[in-house]
Amino acid sequence: MSSLDRIALALAIIGALNWGLVGFFKFDLVAALFGGQAAALSRIVYALVGLCGAYLLPKLFRSAAAR
């Protein structure tokens, strides 16, 4: 697993945990840490998490033989 894969996976996990907090407790940790959902830093984090998800998506469907 490359460094980029590890970073993408870590950010995707952070995003998943944040969505879990939103779903279970109506608490957006990213927004709380970076000044609200509309704050520039929060939007950057949301965008990075989304990009990481898009980056990892093809890896989900790659066959075991190609690994």
N, C-alpha and C positions, 0 to 999 in steps of 0.2 A: 504494500500500500504506500503510495507516494505521500509526500508532505502535503501536497495540495488536496489529496483525497482525505487525509486526516483533518485538515482545517475545515474542509467542506462538511465532513461528517460531524465535527464538533459544533459548527454553527447550525447545522440542521437539527441536531439534538437540542441545542439551546432554544431554537425556534419551537420545537415540539413541546418542550417543557413549558415554555411561555404560553403556548396555546392550551396546554393542560391546565395551567393556572387560570387562564381566562375562562375556560369551560367549567371548571369546578368551583372557582371562588370569585369570578368576575374581577380578577386582579391581573393587570397587564404589567409584568415586572419590567419589561423594556421601557414602557412609557413612564413608569415610576422612577426608574433610574436616570432617564435622559430627558425629562421635562415634558412629558405628554406625548400623545400619539402624533400630533402635528409637528413636534419639534424636529429640526433638521437631523439631529443625531439619531433619534428614534427611527426616522424614515430611512436613514442609511443602514441601520441595523436590520430593519425589516427587509430592505432591498437585498442586502447581502445574504440573509437567510433564504430568501426566494431564489436568488441566483445559485446558491449552494444546492438547493433542492433540485433545480433544473439541471445542474451539473451532475448530480448523483443519479438522476432518473435513468439514464441509459445503462449505468452500472447495475441497476436492479434487474434489467432484462438480459444482460450479457450471459451467455451460456457458461456453465461450469467448465467446459472444455477449453474455453478461451482464456481462462484465468490461469 
